[in-house]
Amino acid sequence: MNRINFLIEYFKSPRTIGAVAPSSKKLAEKMVGSINFKSAQCIIEYGPGTGVFTDKLIKAKKRDTILILAEYNKEFCKQLGEKYGDYDNVVIVNDSAENIYKYLGEYKIEKVDYIVSGLPFTSLPKNVSNKILDNTRNILKEDGIFITFQYTLLKKGYISSYFKDISYERVILNVPPAYVLKCQNM
């Protein structure tokens, strides 16, 4: 998907897309850099969009690791299906991350190792963000990690109300620059 098509999807639904351009490769590297792919049994990606993080996840994951891609935007979901639909253990769902429990139940998954998120918590309705973060905290394994990025640290305090330990790092080489937050229950 080129930048113009991405921009069109943004203007159709700015509250759920949250960015005017796809994430950079540098941001993608930071987002997946702390994942232990050798031990991960299940990884979820919320809001994969055009698949910038997904590319890295698919290349690094073990063949038997389940990767669930939860994408709300129908056009992005269609493109994800065309790009990743034939990969082993990749599940693509056209639904909100709010409903992730439904898909974990379908695939008999009790807990998740990592959740990578491109969701724009600053623009999502608060009740939606609350449900997503609450579900995220509850489905992660005890030592699981929720990795998200935000363009500002405005929501860091809000996200920390769901996770006991949050570290963050700024990624300048992205438009706009972003913060990668690593959140753990501990």
CYANA upper distance limits for C-alpha pairs under 8 A (distance plus 0.5 A):
  1 MET  CA      5 ASN  CA      6.77
  1 MET  CA      6 PHE  CA      7.23
  1 MET  CA     50 THR  CA      7.26
  2 ASN  CA      6 PHE  CA      6.87
  3 ARG  CA      7 LEU  CA      6.53
  3 ARG  CA     21 ALA  CA      6.65
  3 ARG  CA     22 PRO  CA      7.83
  4 ILE  CA      8 ILE  CA      6.71
  5 ASN  CA      9 GLU  CA      6.85
  6 PHE  CA     10 TYR  CA      6.75
  6 PHE  CA     20 VAL  CA      7.61
  6 PHE  CA     21 ALA  CA      6.91
  6 PHE  CA     22 PRO  CA      7.70
  7 LEU  CA     11 PHE  CA      6.75
  7 LEU  CA     20 VAL  CA      6.00
  7 LEU  CA     21 ALA  CA      7.10
  8 ILE  CA     12 LYS  CA      6.77
  9 GLU  CA     13 SER  CA      6.83
  9 GLU  CA     14 PRO  CA      8.37
  9 GLU  CA     17 ILE  CA      7.86
 10 TYR  CA     14 PRO  CA      5.34
 10 TYR  CA     17 ILE  CA      5.93
 10 TYR  CA     18 GLY  CA      7.47
 10 TYR  CA     19 ALA  CA      7.23
 10 TYR  CA     20 VAL  CA      6.64
 13 SER  CA     17 ILE  CA      6.64
 14 PRO  CA     18 GLY  CA      5.83
 14 PRO  CA     19 ALA  CA      7.96
 15 ARG  CA    120 PRO  CA      7.94
 15 ARG  CA    123 SER  CA      5.58
 15 ARG  CA    124 LEU  CA      6.28
 16 THR  CA     72 TYR  CA      8.42
 16 THR  CA     73 ASN  CA      8.47
 16 THR  CA    119 LEU  CA      7.86
 16 THR  CA    120 PRO  CA      7.25
 16 THR  CA    123 SER  CA      7.74
 16 THR  CA    124 LEU  CA      6.98
 17 ILE  CA     49 GLY  CA      8.32
 17 ILE  CA    119 LEU  CA      8.05
 17 ILE  CA    120 PRO  CA      7.55
 18 GLY  CA    119 LEU  CA      7.89
 18 GLY  CA    120 PRO  CA      5.66
 18 GLY  CA    123 SER  CA      7.30
 19 ALA  CA    120 PRO  CA      8.49
 21 ALA  CA    175 VAL  CA      7.63
 22 PRO  CA     49 GLY  CA      8.30
 22 PRO  CA     50 THR  CA      7.49
 22 PRO  CA     52 VAL  CA      7.73
 23 SER  CA     27 LEU  CA      6.87
 23 SER  CA     28 ALA  CA      7.46
 23 SER  CA     52 VAL  CA      6.98
 23 SER  CA    174 ASN  CA      7.02
 23 SER  CA    175 VAL  CA      7.81
 24 SER  CA     28 ALA  CA      6.83
 24 SER  CA     52 VAL  CA      7.97
 24 SER  CA    173 LEU  CA      7.62
 24 SER  CA    174 ASN  CA      5.75
 24 SER  CA    175 VAL  CA      7.90
 25 LYS  CA     29 GLU  CA      6.66
 25 LYS  CA     52 VAL  CA      7.51
 26 LYS  CA     30 LYS  CA      6.96
 26 LYS  CA    171 VAL  CA      7.91
 26 LYS  CA    173 LEU  CA      6.83
 26 LYS  CA    174 ASN  CA      7.61
 27 LEU  CA     31 MET  CA      6.64
 27 LEU  CA    171 VAL  CA      6.72
 27 LEU  CA    173 LEU  CA      7.76
 27 LEU  CA    174 ASN  CA      6.95
 27 LEU  CA    178 ALA  CA      8.20
 27 LEU  CA    180 VAL  CA      8.43
 28 ALA  CA     32 VAL  CA      6.88
 28 ALA  CA     52 VAL  CA      6.95
 28 ALA  CA     53 PHE  CA      5.54
 28 ALA  CA     56 LYS  CA      7.68
 29 GLU  CA     33 GLY  CA      6.14
 29 GLU  CA     53 PHE  CA      8.37
 29 GLU  CA     56 LYS  CA      7.97
 30 LYS  CA     34 SER  CA      8.16
 30 LYS  CA    171 VAL  CA      8.36
 30 LYS  CA    180 VAL  CA      7.62
 31 MET  CA     53 PHE  CA      7.81
 31 MET  CA    116 VAL  CA      7.64
 31 MET  CA    147 ILE  CA      7.00
 31 MET  CA    148 THR  CA      7.76
 31 MET  CA    149 PHE  CA      8.22
 31 MET  CA    180 VAL  CA      7.09
 32 VAL  CA     53 PHE  CA      7.89
 32 VAL  CA     56 LYS  CA      7.69
 32 VAL  CA     57 LEU  CA      7.49
 32 VAL  CA    116 VAL  CA      8.22
 35 ILE  CA     40 ALA  CA      8.31
 35 ILE  CA    114 TYR  CA      7.74
 36 ASN  CA     40 ALA  CA      6.67
 37 PHE  CA     60 ALA  CA      6.95
 37 PHE  CA     61 LYS  CA      5.82
 37 PHE  CA     62 LYS  CA      7.15
 38 LYS  CA     61 LYS  CA      8.00
 38 LYS  CA     62 LYS  CA      7.27
 40 ALA  CA     61 LYS  CA      8.33
 40 ALA  CA     65 THR  CA      6.95
 40 ALA  CA    113 ASP  CA      6.29
 40 ALA  CA    114 TYR  CA      8.08
 41 GLN  CA     64 ASP  CA      7.88
 41 GLN  CA     65 THR  CA      5.15
 41 GLN  CA     66 ILE  CA      6.71
 41 GLN  CA    112 VAL  CA      7.95
 41 GLN  CA    113 ASP  CA      7.17
 42 CYS  CA     65 THR  CA      6.06
 42 CYS  CA     66 ILE  CA      5.20
 42 CYS  CA     67 LEU  CA      6.44
 42 CYS  CA     68 ILE  CA      8.30
 42 CYS  CA    111 LYS  CA      8.39
 42 CYS  CA    112 VAL  CA      5.74
 42 CYS  CA    113 ASP  CA      6.16
 42 CYS  CA    114 TYR  CA      7.48
 43 ILE  CA     65 THR  CA      7.96
 43 ILE  CA     66 ILE  CA      6.78
 43 ILE  CA     67 LEU  CA      5.42
 43 ILE  CA     68 ILE  CA      6.93
 43 ILE  CA    112 VAL  CA      6.72
 43 ILE  CA    113 ASP  CA      6.46
 43 ILE  CA    114 TYR  CA      5.39
 43 ILE  CA    115 ILE  CA      6.24
 43 ILE  CA    116 VAL  CA      8.11
 44 ILE  CA     67 LEU  CA      6.13
 44 ILE  CA     68 ILE  CA      5.18
 44 ILE  CA     69 LEU  CA      6.52
 44 ILE  CA     70 ALA  CA      8.00
 44 ILE  CA    112 VAL  CA      7.98
 44 ILE  CA    114 TYR  CA      6.91
 44 ILE  CA    115 ILE  CA      5.20
 44 ILE  CA    116 VAL  CA      6.71
 45 GLU  CA     54 THR  CA      8.10
 45 GLU  CA     67 LEU  CA      7.97
 45 GLU  CA     68 ILE  CA      6.70
 45 GLU  CA     69 LEU  CA      5.45
 45 GLU  CA     70 ALA  CA      6.69
 45 GLU  CA    115 ILE  CA      6.19
 45 GLU  CA    116 VAL  CA      5.19
 45 GLU  CA    117 SER  CA      6.12
 45 GLU  CA    118 GLY  CA      8.30
 46 TYR  CA     69 LEU  CA      6.80
 46 TYR  CA     70 ALA  CA      5.56
 46 TYR  CA     71 GLU  CA      6.94
 46 TYR  CA     97 ALA  CA      6.49
 46 TYR  CA    115 ILE  CA      7.81
 46 TYR  CA    116 VAL  CA      6.75
 46 TYR  CA    117 SER  CA      5.11
 46 TYR  CA    118 GLY  CA      6.61
 46 TYR  CA    119 LEU  CA      7.00
 47 GLY  CA     69 LEU  CA      7.86
 47 GLY  CA     70 ALA  CA      6.40
 47 GLY  CA     71 GLU  CA      5.22
 47 GLY  CA     72 TYR  CA      7.33
 47 GLY  CA     97 ALA  CA      8.23
 47 GLY  CA    117 SER  CA      6.77
 47 GLY  CA    118 GLY  CA      5.72
 47 GLY  CA    119 LEU  CA      6.13
 48 PRO  CA     52 VAL  CA      7.84
 48 PRO  CA     53 PHE  CA      7.33
 48 PRO  CA     54 THR  CA      7.00
 48 PRO  CA     69 LEU  CA      7.03
 48 PRO  CA     70 ALA  CA      7.60
 48 PRO  CA     71 GLU  CA      6.59
 48 PRO  CA    117 SER  CA      8.01
 48 PRO  CA    118 GLY  CA      6.89
 49 GLY  CA     71 GLU  CA      7.24
 49 GLY  CA     73 ASN  CA      8.18
 49 GLY  CA     76 PHE  CA      5.97
 49 GLY  CA     77 CYS  CA      7.99
 49 GLY  CA     80 LEU  CA      8.43
 49 GLY  CA    118 GLY  CA      8.39
 50 THR  CA     76 PHE  CA      6.51
 50 THR  CA     79 GLN  CA      7.81
 50 THR  CA     80 LEU  CA      7.39
 51 GLY  CA     55 ASP  CA      6.39
 51 GLY  CA     80 LEU  CA      7.32
 52 VAL  CA     56 LYS  CA      7.69
 53 PHE  CA     57 LEU  CA      6.80
 54 THR  CA     58 ILE  CA      6.49
 55 ASP  CA     59 LYS  CA      6.73
 56 LYS  CA     60 ALA  CA      6.69
 57 LEU  CA     61 LYS  CA      6.33
 58 ILE  CA     67 LEU  CA      8.46
 61 LYS  CA     65 THR  CA      6.74
 63 ARG  CA     88 ASP  CA      6.93
 63 ARG  CA     89 ASN  CA      7.63
 64 ASP  CA     88 ASP  CA      7.90
 64 ASP  CA     89 ASN  CA      6.90
 65 THR  CA     89 ASN  CA      7.06
 66 ILE  CA     89 ASN  CA      5.31
 66 ILE  CA     90 VAL  CA      6.53
 66 ILE  CA     91 VAL  CA      8.04
 67 LEU  CA     89 ASN  CA      6.71
 67 LEU  CA     90 VAL  CA      5.35
 67 LEU  CA     91 VAL  CA      6.67
 68 ILE  CA     90 VAL  CA      6.44
 68 ILE  CA     91 VAL  CA      5.18
 68 ILE  CA     92 ILE  CA      6.52
 68 ILE  CA     93 VAL  CA      8.03
 69 LEU  CA     90 VAL  CA      7.95
 69 LEU  CA     91 VAL  CA      6.54
 69 LEU  CA     92 ILE  CA      5.29
 69 LEU  CA     93 VAL  CA      6.62
 70 ALA  CA     92 ILE  CA      6.76
 70 ALA  CA     93 VAL  CA      5.53
 70 ALA  CA     94 ASN  CA      6.69
 70 ALA  CA     95 ASP  CA      6.54
 70 ALA  CA     96 SER  CA      7.08
 70 ALA  CA     97 ALA  CA      6.45
 70 ALA  CA    100 ILE  CA      8.14
 71 GLU  CA     76 PHE  CA      7.62
 71 GLU  CA     77 CYS  CA      6.22
 71 GLU  CA     92 ILE  CA      8.07
 71 GLU  CA     93 VAL  CA      6.72
 71 GLU  CA     94 ASN  CA      5.64
 71 GLU  CA     95 ASP  CA      6.29
 71 GLU  CA     96 SER  CA      7.05
 71 GLU  CA     97 ALA  CA      8.04
 72 TYR  CA     77 CYS  CA      7.72
 72 TYR  CA     94 ASN  CA      5.77
 72 TYR  CA     95 ASP  CA      5.15
 72 TYR  CA     96 SER  CA      5.53
 72 TYR  CA     97 ALA  CA      8.21
 73 ASN  CA     77 CYS  CA      6.57
 73 ASN  CA     94 ASN  CA      7.54
 73 ASN  CA     95 ASP  CA      8.46
 74 LYS  CA     78 LYS  CA      6.60
 74 LYS  CA     94 ASN  CA      6.95
 75 GLU  CA     79 GLN  CA      6.88
 76 PHE  CA     80 LEU  CA      6.61
 77 CYS  CA     81 GLY  CA      6.69
 77 CYS  CA     92 ILE  CA      7.83
 77 CYS  CA     93 VAL  CA      7.85
 77 CYS  CA     94 ASN  CA      6.39
 78 LYS  CA     82 GLU  CA      6.88
 79 GLN  CA     83 LYS  CA      6.65
 80 LEU  CA     84 TYR  CA      6.23
 80 LEU  CA     85 GLY  CA      7.63
 80 LEU  CA     92 ILE  CA      7.90
 81 GLY  CA     85 GLY  CA      4.99
 81 GLY  CA     92 ILE  CA      7.16
 84 TYR  CA     90 VAL  CA      7.70
 85 GLY  CA     90 VAL  CA      7.53
 85 GLY  CA     91 VAL  CA      8.25
 85 GLY  CA     92 ILE  CA      7.89
 86 ASP  CA     90 VAL  CA      8.48
 95 ASP  CA     99 ASN  CA      7.51
 96 SER  CA    100 ILE  CA      7.96
 97 ALA  CA    132 ILE  CA      6.59
 98 GLU  CA    128 VAL  CA      7.24
 98 GLU  CA    131 LYS  CA      6.38
 98 GLU  CA    132 ILE  CA      5.33
 98 GLU  CA    135 ASN  CA      7.85
 99 ASN  CA    103 TYR  CA      8.02
100 ILE  CA    104 LEU  CA      6.90
100 ILE  CA    135 ASN  CA      8.21
101 TYR  CA    105 GLY  CA      6.61
101 TYR  CA    135 ASN  CA      8.08
102 LYS  CA    106 GLU  CA      6.89
103 TYR  CA    107 TYR  CA      6.80
104 LEU  CA    108 LYS  CA      6.33
104 LEU  CA    109 ILE  CA      5.39
104 LEU  CA    110 GLU  CA      7.34
105 GLY  CA    109 ILE  CA      6.72
105 GLY  CA    110 GLU  CA      8.16
110 GLU  CA    139 ILE  CA      7.61
111 LYS  CA    139 ILE  CA      5.54
111 LYS  CA    140 LEU  CA      5.95
111 LYS  CA    141 LYS  CA      5.82
112 VAL  CA    139 ILE  CA      6.41
112 VAL  CA    140 LEU  CA      5.26
112 VAL  CA    141 LYS  CA      6.12
112 VAL  CA    144 GLY  CA      7.36
113 ASP  CA    140 LEU  CA      6.53
113 ASP  CA    141 LYS  CA      6.26
113 ASP  CA    143 ASP  CA      8.08
113 ASP  CA    144 GLY  CA      5.19
113 ASP  CA    145 ILE  CA      7.16
114 TYR  CA    140 LEU  CA      7.51
114 TYR  CA    144 GLY  CA      6.09
114 TYR  CA    145 ILE  CA      5.53
114 TYR  CA    146 PHE  CA      6.34
114 TYR  CA    147 ILE  CA      7.98
115 ILE  CA    136 THR  CA      8.13
115 ILE  CA    140 LEU  CA      8.34
115 ILE  CA    145 ILE  CA      7.02
115 ILE  CA    146 PHE  CA      5.27
115 ILE  CA    147 ILE  CA      6.57
116 VAL  CA    146 PHE  CA      6.60
116 VAL  CA    147 ILE  CA      5.30
116 VAL  CA    148 THR  CA      6.36
117 SER  CA    146 PHE  CA      8.11
117 SER  CA    147 ILE  CA      6.62
117 SER  CA    148 THR  CA      5.11
117 SER  CA    149 PHE  CA      7.48
118 GLY  CA    148 THR  CA      6.62
118 GLY  CA    149 PHE  CA      6.80
119 LEU  CA    148 THR  CA      8.05
119 LEU  CA    149 PHE  CA      8.40
120 PRO  CA    124 LEU  CA      6.73
120 PRO  CA    150 GLN  CA      7.37
121 PHE  CA    129 SER  CA      6.74
121 PHE  CA    150 GLN  CA      8.13
121 PHE  CA    155 LYS  CA      7.65
122 THR  CA    150 GLN  CA      8.49
122 THR  CA    154 LEU  CA      8.23
122 THR  CA    155 LYS  CA      7.13
124 LEU  CA    128 VAL  CA      7.05
124 LEU  CA    129 SER  CA      6.73
125 PRO  CA    129 SER  CA      6.85
126 LYS  CA    130 ASN  CA      6.47
127 ASN  CA    131 LYS  CA      6.78
128 VAL  CA    132 ILE  CA      6.71
129 SER  CA    133 LEU  CA      6.52
130 ASN  CA    134 ASP  CA      6.46
131 LYS  CA    135 ASN  CA      6.50
132 ILE  CA    136 THR  CA      6.47
133 LEU  CA    137 ARG  CA      6.64
133 LEU  CA    159 ILE  CA      7.99
133 LEU  CA    162 TYR  CA      7.16
134 ASP  CA    138 ASN  CA      6.81
134 ASP  CA    162 TYR  CA      7.28
135 ASN  CA    139 ILE  CA      6.61
136 THR  CA    140 LEU  CA      6.74
136 THR  CA    146 PHE  CA      7.98
137 ARG  CA    162 TYR  CA      7.17
137 ARG  CA    163 PHE  CA      7.59
137 ARG  CA    185 ASN  CA      7.38
140 LEU  CA    144 GLY  CA      5.61
140 LEU  CA    145 ILE  CA      7.58
140 LEU  CA    146 PHE  CA      8.34
142 GLU  CA    185 ASN  CA      7.03
142 GLU  CA    186 MET  CA      6.97
143 ASP  CA    184 GLN  CA      7.35
143 ASP  CA    185 ASN  CA      7.50
143 ASP  CA    186 MET  CA      6.83
144 GLY  CA    184 GLN  CA      6.84
144 GLY  CA    185 ASN  CA      7.88
145 ILE  CA    182 LYS  CA      7.00
145 ILE  CA    183 CYS  CA      6.12
145 ILE  CA    184 GLN  CA      5.53
145 ILE  CA    185 ASN  CA      8.24
146 PHE  CA    182 LYS  CA      6.38
146 PHE  CA    183 CYS  CA      5.48
146 PHE  CA    184 GLN  CA      6.95
147 ILE  CA    180 VAL  CA      7.48
147 ILE  CA    181 LEU  CA      6.18
147 ILE  CA    182 LYS  CA      5.14
147 ILE  CA    183 CYS  CA      6.72
148 THR  CA    180 VAL  CA      6.31
148 THR  CA    181 LEU  CA      5.81
148 THR  CA    182 LYS  CA      7.23
149 PHE  CA    178 ALA  CA      6.90
149 PHE  CA    179 TYR  CA      5.83
149 PHE  CA    180 VAL  CA      4.84
149 PHE  CA    181 LEU  CA      6.31
150 GLN  CA    155 LYS  CA      8.46
150 GLN  CA    178 ALA  CA      6.17
150 GLN  CA    179 TYR  CA      5.85
150 GLN  CA    180 VAL  CA      7.22
150 GLN  CA    181 LEU  CA      8.29
151 TYR  CA    176 PRO  CA      7.40
151 TYR  CA    177 PRO  CA      6.89
151 TYR  CA    178 ALA  CA      4.87
151 TYR  CA    179 TYR  CA      6.46
152 THR  CA    178 ALA  CA      7.34
152 THR  CA    179 TYR  CA      7.24
153 LEU  CA    179 TYR  CA      7.75
155 LYS  CA    159 ILE  CA      6.56
156 LYS  CA    160 SER  CA      6.51
157 GLY  CA    161 SER  CA      7.04
158 TYR  CA    162 TYR  CA      8.08
159 ILE  CA    163 PHE  CA      7.20
160 SER  CA    164 LYS  CA      6.81
160 SER  CA    165 ASP  CA      7.76
160 SER  CA    166 ILE  CA      7.15
160 SER  CA    183 CYS  CA      8.33
162 TYR  CA    185 ASN  CA      8.46
163 PHE  CA    183 CYS  CA      6.44
163 PHE  CA    184 GLN  CA      6.17
163 PHE  CA    185 ASN  CA      5.58
164 LYS  CA    183 CYS  CA      8.05
164 LYS  CA    184 GLN  CA      6.83
164 LYS  CA    185 ASN  CA      5.91
164 LYS  CA    186 MET  CA      6.97
165 ASP  CA    183 CYS  CA      6.22
165 ASP  CA    184 GLN  CA      5.75
165 ASP  CA    185 ASN  CA      7.09
165 ASP  CA    186 MET  CA      7.43
166 ILE  CA    181 LEU  CA      6.95
166 ILE  CA    182 LYS  CA      6.01
166 ILE  CA    183 CYS  CA      4.99
166 ILE  CA    184 GLN  CA      7.05
167 SER  CA    181 LEU  CA      6.26
167 SER  CA    182 LYS  CA      5.85
167 SER  CA    183 CYS  CA      7.26
168 TYR  CA    179 TYR  CA      6.87
168 TYR  CA    180 VAL  CA      5.88
168 TYR  CA    181 LEU  CA      4.87
168 TYR  CA    182 LYS  CA      6.66
169 GLU  CA    179 TYR  CA      6.01
169 GLU  CA    180 VAL  CA      5.81
169 GLU  CA    181 LEU  CA      7.28
170 ARG  CA    177 PRO  CA      7.78
170 ARG  CA    178 ALA  CA      6.29
170 ARG  CA    179 TYR  CA      4.85
170 ARG  CA    180 VAL  CA      6.78
171 VAL  CA    177 PRO  CA      6.19
171 VAL  CA    178 ALA  CA      5.75
171 VAL  CA    179 TYR  CA      6.47
171 VAL  CA    180 VAL  CA      7.78
172 ILE  CA    176 PRO  CA      8.31
172 ILE  CA    177 PRO  CA      5.07
172 ILE  CA    178 ALA  CA      7.13
173 LEU  CA    177 PRO  CA      6.71
174 ASN  CA    178 ALA  CA      7.10
